């Protein structure tokens, strides 16, 4: 059972939900927020290394809101894959259902559930993408 499911069951049972101790690790990190929350600030490509440096993701979902130039817009005819930021920096890949007509080179904001593949690649799935 996930932490979120356990929290929902506790709420339904009328019990208090324990605080996420890991949430404090998100404080002060641009672009990061809890699930379905909005961060105080969107992070740009140049700030990703600072935002993600030393981050230990909690078991609960963490959302990343990042903005930068699209470097990839591709589809497998079911899903769309949009990426921002260029190497050698951290790249962010958004797995979504539409390209919204966006093209490589346009400024976009990607936001969604974050998974860190390695120290240079982040996947957001599910993800929403919009023009800046």
N, C-alpha and C positions, 0 to 999 in steps of 0.2 A: 504494500500500500504506500503510495507517495505521501510526502509531507503535506501537500495541499489537500489530498483526500482525507488524511487524518484530521486536519484542521477543520474541514467542512463537517466531518462526523462529530467532532467535539462541539462545534457550534450548534448543530442540530440536537445534540444531547443536552445543551444548555450549560456546558462547561466552558471554562476559560481556555483560550488558545495560548499556548506558550509562545513567547516572542522568539523570532528568528535571531539567534545570536550572530549568525554570519552577516546579517543585513548591515551591521555597522561597517563591514568591509567595503560597502558600496558608497558610503558617505564621502563626499568630496571627490568622487570619480566622475568626471564629465561623461555624459551619455549613458550612464548605467542607472537602471531602476528595477524595482521588483516587477513581478508579472503584471502586465496590463496597466502599469503605472507610467507616468511621464516624468522623465528626469528634469532637473532644473535647467539643464543645458545640453544641447546636442554636441557631440564631439566631432571634430573634423579629422581628416586623415593624419594631419600633423600632430594631433593630440592622442592618437590611439595607443602609442607605446607607453605614454605616461598613465593613461586610464587603465590599461590592462596589465601593466608591470606589477608583478608580485601578487596578482589577484588569485585568490583561491575561491573558486565558485562554490556556493552552497549547494545542497541537494535540491533546493527549491529553484524554480525558474528565475532567471535574470534576463531582463531585456536590455538590448543595446540599441541606442539611437545614434547613427553615424551618418555624416554627410561628406560627399566628395564627388569627384568626376567619375562617371561610369566608365569602367575599363572593359566590361564584358556584358553583352546582352545576347543570350542564346536560349533556345528552347529544345526540348526533346519531344515536342508536340503534345505533351501533357503538362509539364511544369516549365516555368521560366527561371533562368539563372541570371541574376544581375550582380555584378561585382563593382565595388568602388575601391579606390586607392591603388597605387602602383607599387611594384617592387622597387627597392628593397624593403619598403615599409610593410606594415601589416595590411593585408587584404581582407575585405569583408564580402562574403558571398551571401546573397539573399535568394532563398528558394520560395517562389511565389507562383500565382496562377495567371499573371498577366504582366506584360511589359509596359502597359499603359502608354504605348507609343513612344517610349523613351529610346534614345540612341546613345551609342558610345560617345563620350565626350561631354554629355550634358551633366549638369550638377543634379544630384539626387540625394534624398535622405532615405536611408534604409532603417527599418525598425522591426525588431522581433526577438524571439527567444534565442539566446546566444549559446553556442557551443564552440569551445576553443579546440580546433583540430591540432594545432601546434603553436609555437610562439610567433608565427607569421600568418596564420590563416584562421579566420573566424567564420563560422556558418550561422546564419540566422534562419531558423526554420521552426515554426511558420514565420513569415516575414511580409511586411507591406513596404512598398516602394512608392515614392512620390517625387515630383520635380521640386527643386528648391525655388 
